[in-house]
């Protein structure tokens, strides 16, 4: 499944929103993605998001979507095991 940036339409990766972060101690291959908020962003917008997420969310009126079983299966996201950071709930 190809993902397109929700802002510009270019090829995208999933970005985990504030409170749903991956990395920073949360291993994307081991963490349970269920319930985490994500959105598809190209590399340019993804990098910008890491520097100014609150303002960009307001500017583009985005809030992301919560990963459910269908989304997890579609993007092959891990859904087993514990969550390293439960601040997203």
FENURDA-V509886 format. One line per field, one symbol per residue. psi: psi as a letter, one per 20 degrees, with the letter a starting at -180 (. if undefined). burial: + if it has 16 or more other ideal C-beta (glycine too) atoms within 10 Angstrom, else -. Layout:
psi = ???
burial = ???
This chain:
psi = ppqqpigiirprrppprpijqqalioohihqoipiqprqpqrgghgghhihlgghhgggjlqirqppahgggggjlqpjrrrphojii.
burial = --+-+++----+-++++--+++--------++++-+++++++--++--+------++----+-+--+---++----+-+---+----+-
